[in-house]
Amino acid sequence: MNMSDTTLELSRELPHSVERVWRAWTDPTFLLKWLGPVDYPAIQVDADVRVGGRWRACLAGRDGKRLWQSGTYLVLEPPHHLEMSFRWEGSNHEDGPGVETRIVVHLEKAGQGTRMRFVQTGLVNRKSTEGHRYGWSSTFDRLHEALSA
């Protein structure tokens, strides 16, 4: 496997301030508005936003299936840089239990808005990476909608 098989990189241009996008990533109430893909939106988000603090979210499918994800905040450099661990809980996700990945979010001013760079490393294989690409792409569509509301 090469790094591209297990690393996901996405970039988005958002017509909102860096500070507003940072808040969307770090305010649990705001996270609840956009976290999760369109077919699995979050129904619960808990976040102790400090280095070493834990976060946890429940995503709910239209079929009633629940997926729990969680992690730890590793680096917080407001309002530009966030790093956290990410893992699926339980055995009802294709990645299985115990697979921990790392997410890096970097925000920078771009014109009147923000360029958001997202990198997730440590995915198990190309299939997992493509599944996460779909999920995060849909999630970032929801982020744009929540920021625009």
Backbone as CSV, one residue per row, in Angstrom:
resi,resn,N_x,N_y,N_z,CA_x,CA_y,CA_z,C_x,C_y,C_z
1,MET,0.844,-1.194,0.000,0.000,0.000,0.000,0.879,1.243,0.000
2,ASN,0.506,2.241,-0.778,1.242,3.487,-0.708,0.447,4.501,0.101
3,MET,1.075,5.644,0.399,0.457,6.628,1.271,-0.889,7.116,0.732
4,SER,-1.039,7.215,-0.582,-2.303,7.698,-1.140,-3.441,6.712,-0.885
5,ASP,-3.114,5.449,-0.628,-4.139,4.467,-0.291,-4.701,4.683,1.101
6,THR,-3.921,5.287,1.986,-4.315,5.405,3.393,-4.383,6.848,3.888
7,THR,-4.270,7.801,2.969,-4.332,9.220,3.318,-5.389,9.907,2.467
8,LEU,-6.230,10.677,3.119,-7.268,11.444,2.450,-6.932,12.925,2.580
9,GLU,-6.915,13.620,1.444,-6.684,15.067,1.449,-7.820,15.750,0.703
10,LEU,-8.438,16.742,1.357,-9.510,17.530,0.752,-9.248,19.001,1.011
11,SER,-9.721,19.834,0.122,-9.587,21.279,0.295,-10.903,21.926,-0.103
12,ARG,-11.302,22.927,0.645,-12.529,23.665,0.352,-12.283,25.157,0.501
13,GLU,-12.897,25.920,-0.375,-12.928,27.375,-0.257,-14.300,27.724,0.322
14,LEU,-14.310,28.411,1.428,-15.566,28.772,2.087,-15.673,30.287,2.169
15,PRO,-16.828,30.862,1.828,-16.966,32.322,1.819,-17.283,32.877,3.215
16,HIS,-16.524,32.424,4.191,-16.727,32.832,5.574,-15.371,33.085,6.213
17,SER,-15.358,33.851,7.292,-14.094,34.190,7.953,-13.454,32.957,8.583
18,VAL,-12.148,33.015,8.733,-11.399,31.950,9.406,-11.981,31.720,10.798
19,GLU,-12.291,32.802,11.501,-12.818,32.684,12.860,-14.165,31.941,12.881
20,ARG,-15.009,32.226,11.897,-16.317,31.552,11.838,-16.152,30.067,11.531
21,VAL,-15.250,29.725,10.628,-15.013,28.312,10.305,-14.388,27.603,11.502
22,TRP,-13.468,28.276,12.195,-12.869,27.703,13.412,-13.965,27.380,14.431
23,ARG,-14.876,28.325,14.625,-15.971,28.109,15.580,-16.806,26.899,15.174
24,ALA,-17.037,26.733,13.875,-17.814,25.585,13.400,-17.148,24.264,13.790
25,TRP,-15.819,24.237,13.815,-15.068,23.034,14.175,-14.954,22.830,15.682
26,THR,-15.118,23.890,16.474,-14.792,23.787,17.901,-15.959,24.052,18.854
27,ASP,-17.105,24.433,18.350,-18.281,24.674,19.191,-19.214,23.466,19.030
28,PRO,-19.420,22.672,20.100,-20.244,21.465,19.979,-21.647,21.735,19.429
29,THR,-22.240,22.870,19.778,-23.566,23.208,19.277,-23.524,23.426,17.768
30,PHE,-22.454,24.071,17.295,-22.297,24.299,15.859,-21.963,22.983,15.150
31,LEU,-21.115,22.162,15.751,-20.765,20.863,15.157,-22.011,20.020,14.888
32,LEU,-22.972,20.072,15.793,-24.190,19.288,15.646,-24.962,19.681,14.391
33,LYS,-24.786,20.916,13.920,-25.507,21.396,12.740,-24.967,20.830,11.431
34,TRP,-23.708,20.355,11.435,-23.127,19.960,10.152,-22.340,18.648,10.153
35,LEU,-21.975,18.131,11.299,-21.130,16.942,11.326,-21.892,15.729,10.799
36,GLY,-21.240,14.978,9.974,-21.823,13.780,9.380,-22.309,14.032,7.973
37,PRO,-22.230,13.006,7.125,-22.718,13.146,5.751,-24.239,13.302,5.719
38,VAL,-24.755,13.709,4.572,-26.178,13.988,4.436,-27.044,12.777,4.815
39,ASP,-26.563,11.565,4.547,-27.350,10.378,4.861,-27.063,9.813,6.259
40,TYR,-26.140,10.446,6.999,-25.803,10.047,8.370,-25.486,11.278,9.210
41,PRO,-26.430,12.198,9.390,-26.132,13.403,10.166,-25.956,13.090,11.658
42,ALA,-25.151,13.917,12.314,-24.961,13.765,13.754,-26.255,14.085,14.489
43,ILE,-26.532,13.278,15.510,-27.672,13.556,16.384,-27.202,13.875,17.800
44,GLN,-25.918,13.650,18.063,-25.335,13.987,19.364,-23.855,14.286,19.158
45,VAL,-23.394,15.381,19.758,-21.977,15.734,19.720,-21.574,16.220,21.102
46,ASP,-20.530,15.621,21.649,-19.933,16.069,22.905,-18.481,16.385,22.602
47,ALA,-18.018,17.540,23.079,-16.635,17.932,22.774,-16.050,18.751,23.914
48,ASP,-14.947,18.257,24.465,-14.156,18.969,25.469,-12.969,19.552,24.707
49,VAL,-13.166,20.739,24.144,-12.220,21.305,23.184,-11.036,21.935,23.917
50,ARG,-10.060,21.086,24.190,-8.772,21.474,24.773,-7.804,20.352,24.435
51,VAL,-6.533,20.658,24.408,-5.546,19.617,24.115,-5.690,18.524,25.173
52,GLY,-5.873,17.301,24.704,-6.115,16.168,25.596,-7.582,15.918,25.870
53,GLY,-8.449,16.857,25.482,-9.888,16.693,25.660,-10.446,15.699,24.655
54,ARG,-11.546,15.069,25.020,-12.157,14.055,24.164,-13.352,14.633,23.424
55,TRP,-13.640,14.069,22.274,-14.852,14.388,21.530,-15.523,13.068,21.153
56,ARG,-16.842,13.144,20.971,-17.601,11.938,20.600,-18.869,12.381,19.882
57,ALA,-19.233,11.659,18.831,-20.426,11.996,18.066,-21.153,10.725,17.649
58,CYS,-22.483,10.836,17.606,-23.322,9.752,17.106,-23.944,10.198,15.791
59,LEU,-23.732,9.404,14.743,-24.332,9.651,13.436,-25.500,8.685,13.276
60,ALA,-26.610,9.189,12.738,-27.809,8.362,12.607,-28.208,8.237,11.143
61,GLY,-28.314,6.994,10.683,-28.764,6.735,9.323,-30.279,6.776,9.228
62,ARG,-30.756,6.972,8.034,-32.215,6.988,7.813,-32.860,5.655,8.175
63,ASP,-32.059,4.588,8.129,-32.559,3.252,8.461,-32.535,2.966,9.959
64,GLY,-32.127,3.973,10.756,-32.079,3.798,12.196,-30.725,3.335,12.716
65,LYS,-29.821,2.964,11.825,-28.492,2.521,12.232,-27.736,3.681,12.876
66,ARG,-26.990,3.406,13.925,-26.194,4.416,14.631,-24.718,4.090,14.466
67,LEU,-23.928,5.107,14.155,-22.476,4.976,14.082,-21.871,5.980,15.064
68,TRP,-21.041,5.490,15.961,-20.364,6.360,16.919,-18.916,6.552,16.487
69,GLN,-18.458,7.788,16.577,-17.065,8.123,16.302,-16.555,8.968,17.456
70,SER,-15.246,8.896,17.699,-14.700,9.633,18.825,-13.201,9.842,18.635
71,GLY,-12.630,10.642,19.522,-11.202,10.885,19.473,-10.772,11.863,20.552
72,THR,-9.553,12.331,20.391,-8.925,13.245,21.335,-8.362,14.430,20.574
73,TYR,-8.505,15.621,21.140,-7.884,16.810,20.554,-6.392,16.766,20.862
74,LEU,-5.576,16.859,19.824,-4.123,16.733,19.956,-3.412,18.074,19.853
75,VAL,-3.857,18.939,18.959,-3.257,20.265,18.747,-4.389,21.250,18.495
76,LEU,-4.368,22.376,19.196,-5.330,23.461,18.967,-4.543,24.764,18.907
77,GLU,-4.533,25.392,17.729,-3.858,26.672,17.537,-4.863,27.623,16.896
78,PRO,-5.771,28.190,17.742,-6.849,29.045,17.214,-6.298,30.245,16.465
79,PRO,-6.950,30.644,15.402,-8.057,29.983,14.713,-7.606,29.291,13.432
80,HIS,-6.391,28.759,13.427,-5.854,28.254,12.156,-5.556,26.762,12.075
81,HIS,-5.338,26.091,13.186,-4.819,24.729,13.096,-5.422,23.853,14.188
82,LEU,-5.933,22.694,13.765,-6.566,21.742,14.660,-6.110,20.344,14.272
83,GLU,-5.741,19.546,15.260,-5.423,18.139,15.015,-6.137,17.306,16.059
84,MET,-6.689,16.175,15.602,-7.391,15.291,16.522,-7.312,13.856,16.040
85,SER,-7.442,12.938,16.972,-7.546,11.539,16.577,-8.999,11.257,16.224
86,PHE,-9.210,10.187,15.456,-10.541,9.808,14.979,-10.603,8.297,14.921
87,ARG,-11.674,7.743,15.496,-11.883,6.296,15.369,-13.379,6.006,15.402
88,TRP,-13.739,4.912,14.764,-15.105,4.408,14.826,-15.200,3.503,16.037
89,GLU,-16.282,3.627,16.786,-16.499,2.749,17.939,-17.312,1.538,17.508
90,GLY,-17.120,0.422,18.185,-17.891,-0.777,17.895,-17.437,-1.452,16.622
91,SER,-18.225,-2.405,16.182,-17.837,-3.197,15.010,-18.790,-2.997,13.834
92,ASN,-19.633,-1.953,13.891,-20.605,-1.781,12.822,-20.136,-0.816,11.740
93,HIS,-18.832,-0.634,11.610,-18.277,0.161,10.518,-17.244,-0.688,9.787
94,GLU,-17.113,-0.484,8.493,-16.208,-1.317,7.681,-14.760,-1.272,8.148
95,ASP,-14.326,-0.168,8.794,-12.940,-0.101,9.274,-12.730,-0.975,10.502
96,GLY,-13.813,-1.289,11.203,-13.715,-2.120,12.393,-13.221,-1.345,13.599
97,PRO,-13.286,-1.964,14.767,-12.875,-1.291,15.993,-11.352,-1.179,16.085
98,GLY,-10.908,-0.203,16.821,-9.488,-0.087,17.128,-8.645,0.643,16.107
99,VAL,-9.200,0.977,14.936,-8.423,1.693,13.927,-8.497,3.182,14.248
100,GLU,-7.370,3.750,14.635,-7.339,5.171,14.969,-6.597,5.931,13.881
101,THR,-7.217,6.985,13.386,-6.607,7.822,12.371,-6.343,9.200,12.962
102,ARG,-5.675,10.034,12.199,-5.372,11.396,12.643,-5.942,12.363,11.617
103,ILE,-6.607,13.391,12.118,-7.178,14.437,11.277,-6.446,15.738,11.556
104,VAL,-6.073,16.428,10.472,-5.459,17.752,10.557,-6.327,18.696,9.739
105,VAL,-6.746,19.795,10.363,-7.519,20.831,9.683,-6.719,22.120,9.763
106,HIS,-6.447,22.698,8.601,-5.717,23.962,8.556,-6.594,24.996,7.855
107,LEU,-6.762,26.146,8.494,-7.593,27.214,7.954,-6.721,28.424,7.656
108,GLU,-6.891,29.004,6.468,-6.139,30.208,6.126,-7.020,31.153,5.333
109,LYS,-6.768,32.435,5.522,-7.519,33.458,4.802,-7.260,33.304,3.316
110,ALA,-8.339,33.372,2.546,-8.242,33.273,1.085,-9.224,34.286,0.513
111,GLY,-8.727,35.433,0.088,-9.609,36.491,-0.392,-10.505,36.966,0.737
112,GLN,-11.817,36.956,0.496,-12.775,37.349,1.537,-13.224,36.163,2.394
113,GLY,-12.697,34.984,2.114,-13.140,33.791,2.823,-12.000,33.002,3.419
114,THR,-12.185,31.687,3.467,-11.243,30.778,4.114,-10.968,29.585,3.221
115,ARG,-9.709,29.204,3.133,-9.330,27.935,2.508,-9.152,26.930,3.646
116,MET,-9.919,25.856,3.585,-9.837,24.799,4.581,-9.139,23.600,3.951
117,ARG,-8.030,23.215,4.546,-7.329,22.003,4.109,-7.543,20.933,5.169
118,PHE,-7.937,19.756,4.725,-8.267,18.639,5.607,-7.437,17.442,5.190
119,VAL,-6.760,16.811,6.147,-5.980,15.607,5.870,-6.310,14.576,6.944
120,GLN,-6.617,13.355,6.503,-6.838,12.246,7.434,-5.850,11.151,7.069
121,THR,-5.018,10.769,8.016,-3.995,9.750,7.780,-4.286,8.513,8.636
122,GLY,-3.745,7.379,8.192,-3.873,6.138,8.942,-5.096,5.310,8.592
123,LEU,-5.748,5.624,7.471,-6.892,4.820,7.040,-6.396,3.428,6.638
124,VAL,-7.285,2.434,6.674,-6.816,1.055,6.547,-6.484,0.613,5.123
125,ASN,-7.140,1.201,4.117,-6.876,0.802,2.740,-7.564,1.781,1.792
126,ARG,-7.413,1.547,0.496,-8.002,2.442,-0.512,-9.527,2.502,-0.385
127,LYS,-10.189,1.367,-0.128,-11.644,1.341,0.007,-12.077,2.245,1.169
128,SER,-11.389,2.143,2.284,-11.699,2.988,3.442,-11.469,4.457,3.107
129,THR,-10.375,4.752,2.425,-10.065,6.136,2.055,-11.155,6.705,1.155
130,GLU,-11.607,5.931,0.183,-12.658,6.412,-0.713,-13.990,6.550,0.016
131,GLY,-14.272,5.663,0.954,-15.477,5.795,1.767,-15.453,7.055,2.614
132,HIS,-14.298,7.330,3.204,-14.149,8.556,3.992,-14.198,9.798,3.085
133,ARG,-13.670,9.690,1.861,-13.748,10.819,0.924,-15.218,11.177,0.665
134,TYR,-16.046,10.160,0.408,-17.466,10.407,0.195,-18.083,11.048,1.445
135,GLY,-17.822,10.444,2.605,-18.420,10.937,3.842,-18.010,12.354,4.185
136,TRP,-16.713,12.649,4.114,-16.248,14.004,4.453,-16.682,15.018,3.399
137,SER,-16.710,14.636,2.130,-17.162,15.575,1.088,-18.610,15.980,1.340
138,SER,-19.450,15.019,1.638,-20.842,15.314,1.954,-20.946,16.141,3.236
139,THR,-20.132,15.798,4.214,-20.111,16.538,5.481,-19.722,17.994,5.243
140,PHE,-18.733,18.227,4.369,-18.296,19.608,4.114,-19.330,20.386,3.305
141,ASP,-20.158,19.693,2.507,-21.305,20.360,1.882,-22.252,20.859,2.970
142,ARG,-22.483,20.027,3.981,-23.346,20.418,5.100,-22.711,21.543,5.917
143,LEU,-21.384,21.526,6.059,-20.676,22.616,6.757,-20.950,23.942,6.041
144,HIS,-20.808,23.939,4.729,-21.058,25.170,3.951,-22.490,25.672,4.191
145,GLU,-23.450,24.752,4.158,-24.847,25.138,4.403,-25.037,25.718,5.807
146,ALA,-24.440,25.076,6.805,-24.578,25.547,8.196,-23.940,26.913,8.390
147,LEU,-22.796,27.127,7.757,-22.126,28.430,7.854,-22.938,29.521,7.169
148,SER,-23.664,29.156,6.131,-24.425,30.128,5.342,-25.796,30.443,5.952
149,ALA,-26.235,29.627,6.891,-27.574,29.800,7.485,-27.619,31.028,8.401
